Amino acid sequence: MMRNRSRRRGGRRSARAVALPVAAVVAAAGIAAGTWALFFDSSGEKTEAVTINCPDVANILTDVPVAARQAVDMSVALLNEQLNTAVTQLDQARAAGVQGGNDALLADLERQRRQTLGTMSAAITQAAGRPGSQAGGLEKMASCAFKRQAVDSSGQSVSALAGRDGKGNRGRNANGGNGGNGDGADSGLSRRDFADITKVDPNVEKPRQQRNGSAGLFVSQCGRNENGHFNSDNVIVAPGVGNGAHHMHDYVGNLSTDADSDLDSLKASGTTCADGDRSAHYWPVLRLLDGSRERDAAAPGGGRDKNVGKILTPSSVTLLYQGSAVSKVTAMPQDMRLITGDAKAFTNGQKDARASWSCTGFENRELKTKYPICPQGSQVVRSLEFPDCWDGRNTDSANHRTHVAFSDDNGACKKGFRAIPQLTQRLTYDVPANSFFAIDSFPEQRHKPVTDHGDFINVMNPNQANQAANCINSGQQCRN
């Protein structure tokens, strides 16, 4: 099930999921759009790569009045749509053989962004009753630039290998056609985006458990998305916006999670979790780049947003809540909203990149900027570790980060914050030998592993949340 929409219920906010308008994009006749803007040498190998880097407005907005948040969320979604369209135009120009950056494209994108940022600034000012410090500087974030990444001749494009076995032989896709995704799209990845986990030095360190710490753990059992709950929404970051993520999400837990969800609808829904836990967990799907066409090959969030290949169902999903090394934990409040990682870390930088990649049997070694190549019999592991400190007041914040924080290297929370159970979404996958894979991403993020991220809405009732915290504080190991 590639789309999972919940029925509207009384008490929900009036905003509904809307698909934002997309500017018309004209492609050269007979030229398929490529995902990665490339220069090629005479051998056809990648020699230079380009994407568009725009300031991430959503990440710096920490002081947005509640009355302006819906308007701001819609404006952020429109900024993403404008960037997506510009990247598509850039890729089509590259596929048509146009060399170098297109300054006119950047100028048009800046014009669109300046108008959208002006609307956002006005909404914040109106809600605050006075010009805000952040609102006043938003229009300075209108300009974007080309991001170039040098790739040597050994960094062969993964798209050139899609649909081939480890010996380079062309395979057959699920529909009986030749390998390759059929739309000319390049994944944006090369061999340099993968690393042999056996050649990575052990690098995982955990805080030492202190006498006053909470050493227990609680596991929520919610399945592996066997029911096929997918959509390209993100109700935390882009509420009310259809295809607000521009990539497909895998869901477990709450059965109704989509762009229109609110606490009332989530509490009224069914769940895949044991013990009636209606919490929502989601993350970008992982795809096998084998040249096959998924059911979403022509859909928003899928092929239309340059996310192609076979969606892999996790072999296991472990939702683990752990304690603090230095203190007891406070139960999470209902409707707590958490994000981890940065879906735009390829252009934003790694400050908020928190996801890690590894292989079973080698989990003392983690990668952030590369996908792991696992030895025979070992599974790919994704670990999405969430903030473990809370300000004690807010269940969300304007940038969805500042109401929570990560503890320091010793496990302590900063002043004014208290420890909460730390959620880790641990996913494992059976990836065929000699195969390439990648997460879905925003088009300009090029499926880079550093952009992996996870989302969580706590819908445990107070009794369930207290039981989990008490289990952790008493040093027990429990399951729902």
Rosetta blueprint (number, residue, H / E / L):
1 M L
2 M L
3 R L
4 N L
5 R L
6 S L
7 R L
8 R L
9 R L
10 G L
11 G L
12 R L
13 R L
14 S L
15 A L
16 R L
17 A L
18 V E
19 A E
20 L L
21 P L
22 V L
23 A L
24 A L
25 V L
26 V L
27 A L
28 A L
29 A L
30 G L
31 I L
32 A L
33 A L
34 G L
35 T L
36 W L
37 A E
38 L E
39 F E
40 F E
41 D L
42 S L
43 S L
44 G L
45 E L
46 K E
47 T E
48 E E
49 A E
50 V E
51 T E
52 I E
53 N E
54 C L
55 P L
56 D L
57 V H
58 A H
59 N H
60 I H
61 L L
62 T L
63 D L
64 V L
65 P L
66 V H
67 A H
68 A H
69 R H
70 Q H
71 A H
72 V H
73 D H
74 M H
75 S H
76 V H
77 A H
78 L H
79 L H
80 N H
81 E H
82 Q H
83 L H
84 N H
85 T H
86 A H
87 V H
88 T H
89 Q H
90 L H
91 D H
92 Q H
93 A H
94 R H
95 A H
96 A L
97 G L
98 V L
99 Q L
100 G L
101 G L
102 N L
103 D H
104 A H
105 L H
106 L H
107 A H
108 D H
109 L H
110 E H
111 R H
112 Q H
113 R H
114 R H
115 Q H
116 T H
117 L H
118 G H
119 T H
120 M H
121 S H
122 A H
123 A H
124 I H
125 T H
126 Q H
127 A H
128 A H
129 G L
130 R L
131 P L
132 G L
133 S L
134 Q L
135 A H
136 G H
137 G H
138 L H
139 E H
140 K H
141 M H
142 A L
143 S L
144 C L
145 A E
146 F E
147 K E
148 R E
149 Q E
150 A E
151 V L
152 D L
153 S L
154 S L
155 G L
156 Q L
157 S E
158 V H
159 S H
160 A H
161 L L
162 A L
163 G L
164 R E
165 D L
166 G L
167 K L
168 G L
169 N L
170 R E
171 G L
172 R E
173 N L
174 A L
175 N L
176 G L
177 G L
178 N E
179 G L
180 G L
181 N L
182 G L
183 D L
184 G L
185 A L
186 D L
187 S L
188 G L
189 L L
190 S E
191 R H
192 R H
193 D H
194 F E
195 A E
196 D E
197 I H
198 T H
199 K H
200 V L
201 D L
202 P L
203 N L
204 V L
205 E L
206 K L
207 P L
208 R L
209 Q L
210 Q L
211 R L
212 N L
213 G L
214 S L
215 A L
216 G L
217 L E
218 F E
219 V E
220 S E
221 Q L
222 C L
223 G L
224 R L
225 N L
226 E L
227 N L
228 G L
229 H L
230 F E
231 N E
232 S L
233 D L
234 N L
235 V L
236 I L
237 V L
238 A L
239 P L
240 G L
241 V E
242 G E
243 N L
244 G L
245 A L
246 H L
247 H L
248 M L
249 H E
250 D E
251 Y E
252 V E
253 G E
254 N E
255 L L
256 S L
257 T L
258 D L
259 A L
260 D L
261 S L
262 D L
263 L H
264 D H
265 S H
266 L H
267 K H
268 A H
269 S L
270 G L
271 T E
272 T L
273 C L
274 A H
275 D H
276 G H
277 D L
278 R L
279 S L
280 A E
281 H E
282 Y E
283 W E
284 P E
285 V L
286 L E
287 R E
288 L E
289 L L
290 D L
291 G L
292 S L
293 R L
294 E L
295 R L
296 D L
297 A L
298 A L
299 A L
300 P L
301 G L
302 G L
303 G H
304 R H
305 D H
306 K L
307 N L
308 V L
309 G L
310 K E
311 I E
312 L E
313 T L
314 P L
315 S L
316 S E
317 V E
318 T E
319 L E
320 L E
321 Y E
322 Q E
323 G L
324 S L
325 A L
326 V L
327 S L
328 K L
329 V L
330 T L
331 A L
332 M L
333 P L
334 Q L
335 D L
336 M L
337 R E
338 L E
339 I E
340 T E
341 G E
342 D L
343 A L
344 K L
345 A H
346 F H
347 T H
348 N H
349 G L
350 Q L
351 K L
352 D L
353 A L
354 R L
355 A L
356 S E
357 W E
358 S E
359 C E
360 T L
361 G L
362 F L
363 E L
364 N L
365 R L
366 E L
367 L E
368 K L
369 T L
370 K L
371 Y E
372 P E
373 I E
374 C L
375 P L
376 Q L
377 G L
378 S L
379 Q L
380 V E
381 V E
382 R E
383 S E
384 L E
385 E E
386 F L
387 P L
388 D L
389 C E
390 W E
391 D L
392 G L
393 R L
394 N L
395 T L
396 D L
397 S L
398 A L
399 N L
400 H L
401 R L
402 T L
403 H L
404 V E
405 A E
406 F L
407 S L
408 D L
409 D L
410 N L
411 G L
412 A L
413 C L
414 K L
415 K L
416 G L
417 F L
418 R E
419 A E
420 I L
421 P L
422 Q E
423 L E
424 T E
425 Q E
426 R E
427 L E
428 T E
429 Y E
430 D L
431 V L
432 P L
433 A L
434 N L
435 S L
436 F L
437 F E
438 A E
439 I E
440 D L
441 S L
442 F L
443 P H
444 E H
445 Q H
446 R L
447 H L
448 K L
449 P H
450 V H
451 T H
452 D L
453 H E
454 G E
455 D E
456 F E
457 I E
458 N L
459 V L
460 M L
461 N L
462 P H
463 N H
464 Q H
465 A H
466 N H
467 Q H
468 A H
469 A H
470 N H
471 C H
472 I H
473 N H
474 S L
475 G L
476 Q L
477 Q E
478 C E
479 R E
480 N L
